[in-house]
Amino acid sequence: MIPTEQALILLILLIGLIVVLALLAKAGLERIGLPALVGYIVLGLLLHVADQRLQLFSAGEREVLEFLANIGIISLLFRVGLESKLNELVHQLRRASVILLGDILVSGLLGFFTAYGLLKLSLIPSLFVGTAMTATSVGITVSLWREAQAINSPNGELMLDVAEMDDISAVIMMALLLAVAPVLQSNPDATAIAPLLAQTAGTFCLKAIVFGASCFLFSRYVERSLTQFFQRIEAPPDPTIMVTGIGLITAAFAGLLGFSVAIGAFFAGLVFSRDPDAIKLDASFDTFYETFVPFFFVGIGLKVDLSAISAALGLGVILLIVAVLGKMVGVAVPTLMMSGGASAILLGVSMVPRAEITMIVMQHGLQLGDWAVPPQVFSAMVLVSAATTIMVPLVLRPLLQRWPQTSERYL
């Protein structure tokens, strides 16, 4: 047995190596135009292989890495909430709602029925797959549109609105699914399940209303004064540290109410998203974000069951086809009716990447147990996430060059 002090030194060494290797992977992939998260997941897979051969991680070390991964989830969803411009989304809701409805219904239902009917997965794993399929990786898509100087075009704004609402709706559906999944698992009797589901959903909605109202009241009557107070008494980055601390407190509060800490972090981001002063703090938050988010994706790689890879490949290919078709049909068809062929193709391709929210949904299911997300299904969705985030930049860049977007018209 390794002495406690030596074990601590080795853990510190391991964390330092992960930070450095993640940074190198990010730098290398960004140079060739690929998203960093693919490198983080591969790094996790390599560590998993090394652990199987060399027994790198003790149970305590895995707990520490899991804690860092949870901080990564909180950072990630806090950023998603912080960058969600609710006032603008409400104004654009009419224009984007038709596309959003088609997007969620087609991608979600196609994912569910493929998993449940074609792949013969049980109900709960199929629900997790369907929910995960509705999300979109906003960060990857937005970076490509910004690179093409097209983000402020009508199509760029529409894409951003739909992508943000995609993620918001996926987070809400995940929260509801996490509440009802244990009920579905523990009550196989179909005749008795409806009242229990109704009761669970009702309790969830009541807690959500209380939690949402608390966040709204804090955002409206407390947040701005508190932010300005810290800006007066301390120079940056201290105000950002305060914002981060409140985000962690909100995440923990959500966990105490029975939600996941990820949901709490998302709402904490929404709390500060309405305040222009808080938005200015976003750049200072980058260091915290860039330090901890890689641990989430490294953790994804560590959780991939290598013995399930062969079974996951077949599932992954089918789910990858579904992931592409779901967004292309669900987004491109409504867009075609509104804006024309080029817009339909651009927006459809832009919605295909599945990364952050998709993997958060699947990880939460994996944490519930094999009855919620079996290892081969989790591994298959990791393949879907990696494949879509690699494919889309390779396809979307040439399309944006072929159909350059301006602020004056739809194509």
C-alpha positions as CSV (number, residue, x, y, z in Angstrom):
1,M,0.0,0.0,0.0
2,I,1.3,3.4,-1.0
3,P,1.8,5.8,2.1
4,T,-0.7,8.5,2.3
5,E,1.8,11.4,1.7
6,Q,3.2,9.6,-1.4
7,A,-0.3,8.9,-2.7
8,L,-1.1,12.6,-2.4
9,I,2.1,13.5,-4.3
10,L,1.2,11.1,-7.1
11,L,-2.3,12.5,-7.3
12,I,-1.0,16.0,-7.6
13,L,1.4,14.8,-10.3
14,L,-1.5,13.1,-12.1
15,I,-3.7,16.2,-12.0
16,G,-0.8,18.4,-13.2
17,L,-0.1,16.0,-16.1
18,I,-3.8,16.0,-17.1
19,V,-3.9,19.8,-17.1
20,V,-0.7,20.1,-19.3
21,L,-1.7,17.3,-21.7
22,A,-5.2,18.7,-22.1
23,L,-3.7,22.1,-23.0
24,L,-1.4,20.5,-25.5
25,A,-4.2,18.5,-27.0
26,K,-6.3,21.7,-27.3
27,A,-3.5,23.7,-28.9
28,G,-2.8,20.9,-31.4
29,L,-6.4,20.3,-32.4
30,E,-7.2,24.0,-32.7
31,R,-4.3,24.3,-35.2
32,I,-6.0,21.8,-37.5
33,G,-9.5,23.2,-37.0
34,L,-10.9,20.5,-34.7
35,P,-12.6,20.9,-31.3
36,A,-10.6,20.4,-28.2
37,L,-13.1,18.1,-26.5
38,V,-12.2,15.3,-28.9
39,G,-8.6,15.4,-27.6
40,Y,-9.9,15.5,-24.0
41,I,-12.0,12.4,-24.5
42,V,-9.1,10.6,-26.2
43,L,-6.8,11.6,-23.3
44,G,-9.3,10.0,-20.9
45,L,-9.4,6.8,-23.0
46,L,-5.6,6.6,-23.0
47,L,-5.6,7.1,-19.2
48,H,-8.2,4.4,-18.9
49,V,-6.0,2.0,-20.9
50,A,-3.0,2.9,-18.8
51,D,-5.0,2.4,-15.6
52,Q,-6.0,-1.1,-16.7
53,R,-2.4,-2.1,-17.3
54,L,-0.6,-0.2,-14.6
55,Q,-3.3,0.3,-11.9
56,L,-2.8,4.1,-11.9
57,F,-5.9,5.1,-9.9
58,S,-6.9,4.1,-6.5
59,A,-10.6,4.5,-5.4
60,G,-9.7,7.7,-3.6
61,E,-8.0,9.1,-6.7
62,R,-11.0,8.3,-8.8
63,E,-13.2,10.2,-6.3
64,V,-10.9,13.2,-6.7
65,L,-11.1,13.1,-10.5
66,E,-14.9,12.7,-10.3
67,F,-15.0,15.8,-8.1
68,L,-13.0,17.7,-10.6
69,A,-15.2,16.4,-13.4
70,N,-18.3,17.7,-11.5
71,I,-16.6,21.1,-11.2
72,G,-16.1,20.9,-14.9
73,I,-19.8,20.2,-15.5
74,I,-20.8,23.1,-13.2
75,S,-18.4,25.4,-15.1
76,L,-19.7,24.3,-18.5
77,L,-23.4,24.7,-17.7
78,F,-22.8,28.0,-15.8
79,R,-21.2,29.3,-19.0
80,V,-24.2,28.0,-21.1
81,G,-26.6,29.8,-18.8
82,L,-24.4,33.0,-18.7
83,E,-24.3,33.2,-22.5
84,S,-28.1,32.7,-22.9
85,K,-29.6,36.0,-23.7
86,L,-33.2,35.3,-22.5
87,N,-34.5,38.8,-23.5
88,E,-33.3,38.4,-27.0
89,L,-34.5,34.8,-27.2
90,V,-38.0,35.8,-26.1
91,H,-38.1,38.5,-28.9
92,Q,-36.8,35.9,-31.5
93,L,-39.0,33.1,-30.2
94,R,-41.7,33.6,-32.9
95,R,-39.2,33.4,-35.7
96,A,-37.2,30.5,-34.3
97,S,-40.1,28.5,-32.7
98,V,-41.1,26.6,-35.8
99,I,-37.6,25.5,-36.5
100,L,-37.1,24.7,-32.8
101,L,-40.2,22.6,-32.6
102,G,-39.3,20.6,-35.7
103,D,-35.7,20.2,-34.4
104,I,-36.7,18.9,-31.0
105,L,-39.5,16.6,-32.2
106,V,-37.7,15.1,-35.1
107,S,-34.3,14.6,-33.5
108,G,-35.7,13.5,-30.1
109,L,-38.4,11.2,-31.4
110,L,-36.1,9.7,-34.1
111,G,-33.5,9.0,-31.5
112,F,-36.0,7.5,-29.1
113,F,-37.8,5.3,-31.7
114,T,-34.5,4.1,-33.2
115,A,-33.1,3.1,-29.8
116,Y,-36.4,1.6,-28.7
117,G,-37.7,0.0,-31.9
118,L,-34.7,-0.7,-34.1
119,L,-31.9,-1.3,-31.5
120,K,-34.3,-2.9,-29.0
121,L,-33.1,-0.9,-26.1
122,S,-35.4,-0.8,-23.1
123,L,-37.5,2.3,-22.4
124,I,-35.3,4.3,-20.0
125,P,-32.1,4.1,-22.1
126,S,-34.1,5.0,-25.1
127,L,-35.5,8.1,-23.3
128,F,-31.9,9.1,-22.4
129,V,-30.8,8.7,-26.1
130,G,-33.8,10.7,-27.3
131,T,-33.2,13.5,-24.8
132,A,-29.4,13.6,-25.6
133,M,-30.2,13.8,-29.4
134,T,-32.1,17.1,-29.0
135,A,-29.1,19.1,-27.9
136,T,-26.7,21.0,-30.1
137,S,-23.1,22.0,-29.4
138,V,-23.4,25.8,-29.5
139,G,-19.7,26.5,-28.9
140,I,-18.5,24.5,-32.0
141,T,-21.1,26.0,-34.4
142,V,-20.8,29.6,-33.1
143,S,-17.0,29.5,-33.5
144,L,-17.3,28.4,-37.1
145,W,-19.8,31.2,-37.9
146,R,-17.7,33.8,-36.2
147,E,-14.7,32.6,-38.1
148,A,-16.6,33.2,-41.3
149,Q,-17.8,36.7,-40.0
150,A,-21.3,35.4,-40.4
151,I,-22.6,35.3,-36.8
152,N,-24.4,38.7,-37.1
153,S,-26.2,37.8,-40.4
154,P,-29.9,36.9,-40.2
155,N,-29.1,33.2,-40.6
156,G,-26.3,33.5,-38.0
157,E,-28.7,35.1,-35.5
158,L,-31.4,32.5,-36.3
159,M,-28.9,29.6,-35.9
160,L,-27.7,31.0,-32.5
161,D,-31.3,31.4,-31.2
162,V,-32.3,27.9,-32.2
163,A,-29.0,26.4,-30.8
164,E,-29.4,28.1,-27.5
165,M,-33.0,27.1,-27.1
166,D,-32.0,23.6,-28.1
167,D,-29.6,23.4,-25.1
168,I,-32.1,25.1,-22.7
169,S,-34.8,22.6,-23.7
170,A,-32.4,19.7,-23.4
171,V,-31.4,20.7,-19.9
172,I,-35.0,21.0,-18.8
173,M,-35.9,17.6,-20.3
174,M,-32.9,16.1,-18.6
175,A,-34.0,17.4,-15.3
176,L,-37.5,15.9,-15.8
177,L,-36.1,12.6,-17.0
178,L,-33.8,12.3,-14.0
179,A,-36.8,12.8,-11.8
180,V,-39.1,10.2,-13.4
181,A,-36.5,7.5,-14.5
182,P,-36.2,6.0,-11.0
183,V,-40.0,5.7,-10.8
184,L,-40.1,4.0,-14.2
185,Q,-37.4,1.6,-13.0
186,S,-38.9,0.7,-9.7
187,N,-42.5,0.3,-10.9
188,P,-42.8,-2.2,-13.8
189,D,-46.6,-2.5,-13.3
190,A,-48.1,-0.4,-16.1
191,T,-51.4,0.0,-14.4
192,A,-49.9,1.7,-11.3
193,I,-47.2,3.7,-13.0
194,A,-49.4,6.6,-14.3
195,P,-50.3,8.0,-10.9
196,L,-46.8,7.7,-9.6
197,L,-45.4,9.4,-12.7
198,A,-48.0,12.2,-12.3
199,Q,-47.0,12.7,-8.6
200,T,-43.3,12.7,-9.4
201,A,-43.7,15.1,-12.3
202,G,-45.9,17.3,-10.1
203,T,-43.4,17.4,-7.3
204,F,-40.6,18.1,-9.8
205,C,-42.6,21.0,-11.3
206,L,-43.3,22.4,-7.9
207,K,-39.6,22.3,-6.9
208,A,-38.7,23.8,-10.3
209,I,-41.1,26.7,-9.8
210,V,-39.7,27.4,-6.3
211,F,-36.1,27.1,-7.4
212,G,-36.8,29.2,-10.6
213,A,-38.7,31.8,-8.7
214,S,-35.8,32.1,-6.1
215,C,-33.3,32.5,-9.0
216,F,-35.5,35.1,-10.6
217,L,-35.9,37.1,-7.4
218,F,-32.2,37.0,-6.7
219,S,-31.5,38.0,-10.3
220,R,-33.9,40.9,-10.3
221,Y,-33.4,42.4,-6.8
222,V,-30.1,41.2,-5.4
223,E,-27.6,40.3,-8.2
224,R,-26.8,43.7,-9.6
225,S,-26.3,45.3,-6.3
226,L,-24.1,42.5,-5.1
227,T,-22.0,42.5,-8.2
228,Q,-21.5,46.3,-8.1
229,F,-20.6,46.0,-4.4
230,F,-17.8,43.6,-5.1
231,Q,-16.6,45.6,-8.0
232,R,-16.4,48.7,-5.7
233,I,-14.5,47.0,-2.9
234,E,-12.2,44.7,-5.0
235,A,-10.4,44.9,-8.3
236,P,-10.7,42.1,-10.9
237,P,-10.6,39.2,-10.8
238,D,-12.2,39.2,-7.3
239,P,-15.7,40.1,-8.5
240,T,-15.5,37.1,-10.9
241,I,-14.5,34.9,-8.0
242,M,-17.7,36.1,-6.2
243,V,-19.8,35.2,-9.2
244,T,-18.2,31.8,-9.4
245,G,-18.8,31.2,-5.7
246,I,-22.5,32.1,-6.1
247,G,-22.7,29.7,-9.0
248,L,-21.3,26.9,-6.9
249,I,-23.7,27.7,-4.1
250,T,-26.7,27.7,-6.5
251,A,-25.5,24.4,-7.9
252,A,-25.4,22.9,-4.4
253,F,-28.8,24.4,-3.5
254,A,-30.2,22.7,-6.6
255,G,-28.7,19.4,-5.5
256,L,-30.3,19.7,-2.1
257,L,-33.7,20.2,-3.8
258,G,-33.2,16.9,-5.6
259,F,-32.0,18.4,-9.0
260,S,-28.5,17.8,-10.3
261,V,-25.7,20.3,-9.6
262,A,-25.6,20.7,-13.4
263,I,-29.1,22.1,-13.4
264,G,-28.2,24.5,-10.6
265,A,-25.2,25.7,-12.4
266,F,-27.2,26.4,-15.5
267,F,-29.8,28.5,-13.6
268,A,-26.9,30.3,-11.8
269,G,-25.6,31.3,-15.2
270,L,-29.1,32.6,-16.2
271,V,-29.2,34.6,-13.0
272,F,-26.2,36.7,-14.1
273,S,-27.0,36.6,-17.9
274,R,-29.4,39.6,-17.6
275,D,-26.8,41.9,-16.1
276,P,-24.4,43.6,-18.5
277,D,-21.9,44.1,-15.7
278,A,-21.9,40.4,-15.0
279,I,-21.4,39.6,-18.6
280,K,-18.2,41.7,-18.6
281,L,-16.9,39.3,-16.0
282,D,-17.2,36.4,-18.4
283,A,-13.7,36.9,-19.8
284,S,-12.3,36.7,-16.3
285,F,-14.2,33.4,-15.8
286,D,-12.3,31.9,-18.7
287,T,-9.3,30.7,-16.7
288,F,-11.6,28.8,-14.2
289,Y,-13.6,27.4,-17.2
290,E,-10.6,26.3,-19.2
291,T,-9.0,24.6,-16.1
292,F,-11.9,22.5,-15.0
293,V,-14.0,21.7,-18.2
294,P,-11.3,19.4,-19.6
295,F,-11.7,17.2,-16.5
296,F,-15.3,16.5,-17.5
297,F,-14.4,15.3,-20.9
298,V,-11.4,13.4,-19.6
299,G,-13.8,11.8,-17.2
300,I,-16.0,10.8,-20.1
301,G,-13.1,8.9,-21.7
302,L,-12.2,7.3,-18.4
303,K,-15.8,6.0,-18.1
304,V,-15.9,4.3,-21.5
305,D,-16.1,0.6,-21.0
306,L,-13.4,-0.7,-23.4
307,S,-15.0,-4.2,-23.3
308,A,-18.2,-2.7,-24.7
309,I,-16.4,-0.9,-27.6
310,S,-17.1,-3.7,-30.2
311,A,-20.8,-3.7,-29.3
312,A,-20.8,0.1,-29.2
313,L,-19.4,0.5,-32.8
314,G,-22.5,-0.9,-34.4
315,L,-24.8,1.1,-32.1
316,G,-22.6,4.2,-32.7
317,V,-22.9,4.0,-36.5
318,I,-26.7,3.7,-36.4
319,L,-27.0,6.5,-33.8
320,L,-24.6,8.7,-35.8
321,I,-26.8,8.4,-38.9
322,V,-29.8,9.2,-36.7
323,A,-28.0,12.2,-35.2
324,V,-27.3,13.7,-38.6
325,L,-30.7,12.9,-40.1
326,G,-32.6,14.2,-37.0
327,K,-31.1,17.7,-37.2
328,M,-31.0,17.9,-41.0
329,V,-34.7,17.0,-41.3
330,G,-35.9,18.7,-38.2
331,V,-34.0,21.9,-38.9
332,A,-33.5,22.0,-42.6
333,V,-37.2,21.3,-43.6
334,P,-38.7,24.2,-41.6
335,T,-35.9,26.5,-42.6
336,L,-36.4,25.6,-46.3
337,M,-40.0,26.8,-46.0
338,M,-38.9,30.1,-44.4
339,S,-35.6,31.0,-46.0
340,G,-34.6,28.9,-49.0
341,G,-32.2,26.0,-49.8
342,A,-28.8,27.4,-48.8
343,S,-30.1,28.6,-45.4
344,A,-31.7,25.2,-44.8
345,I,-28.5,23.3,-45.5
346,L,-26.4,25.8,-43.5
347,L,-28.6,25.7,-40.4
348,G,-29.2,21.9,-40.7
349,V,-25.5,21.2,-40.7
350,S,-24.8,23.7,-38.0
351,M,-27.2,21.9,-35.6
352,V,-25.6,18.4,-36.1
353,P,-22.7,18.6,-33.5
354,R,-23.5,16.8,-30.2
355,A,-21.0,17.5,-27.4
356,E,-21.4,19.2,-24.1
357,I,-25.1,18.9,-23.2
358,T,-25.4,15.5,-24.9
359,M,-22.6,14.0,-22.9
360,I,-23.9,15.6,-19.7
361,V,-27.3,13.9,-20.3
362,M,-25.6,10.5,-20.9
363,Q,-23.2,10.8,-18.0
364,H,-26.1,11.5,-15.6
365,G,-27.8,8.4,-17.0
366,L,-24.7,6.3,-16.5
367,Q,-24.4,7.5,-12.9
368,L,-27.9,6.1,-12.3
369,G,-26.8,2.6,-13.3
370,D,-26.8,0.2,-16.2
371,W,-30.6,0.2,-16.2
372,A,-30.6,3.8,-17.3
373,V,-27.6,4.0,-19.6
374,P,-25.8,0.7,-20.3
375,P,-22.0,0.9,-20.9
376,Q,-22.3,0.1,-24.7
377,V,-24.9,2.8,-25.1
378,F,-22.8,5.4,-23.3
379,S,-19.8,4.4,-25.4
380,A,-21.9,4.6,-28.6
381,M,-22.9,8.1,-27.7
382,V,-19.3,9.1,-27.0
383,L,-18.6,8.0,-30.6
384,V,-21.5,10.0,-31.9
385,S,-20.3,13.1,-30.0
386,A,-16.7,12.7,-31.3
387,A,-17.8,12.0,-34.9
388,T,-20.2,14.9,-35.2
389,T,-17.8,17.4,-33.7
390,I,-15.1,16.3,-36.1
391,M,-17.3,16.1,-39.2
392,V,-19.2,19.3,-38.9
393,P,-16.2,21.8,-39.1
394,L,-15.0,19.9,-42.2
395,V,-18.3,20.3,-43.9
396,L,-19.6,23.7,-42.6
397,R,-16.4,25.7,-43.4
398,P,-16.6,25.1,-47.2
399,L,-20.4,25.7,-47.1
400,L,-20.0,29.1,-45.4
401,Q,-17.3,30.0,-48.0
402,R,-19.7,28.9,-50.8
403,W,-22.6,30.8,-49.4
404,P,-21.1,33.8,-47.5
405,Q,-23.6,35.4,-45.1
406,T,-24.2,39.1,-44.8
407,S,-26.3,41.2,-42.5
408,E,-28.6,42.3,-45.3
409,R,-30.5,39.2,-46.6
410,Y,-31.3,35.6,-46.3
411,L,-29.9,33.3,-48.9
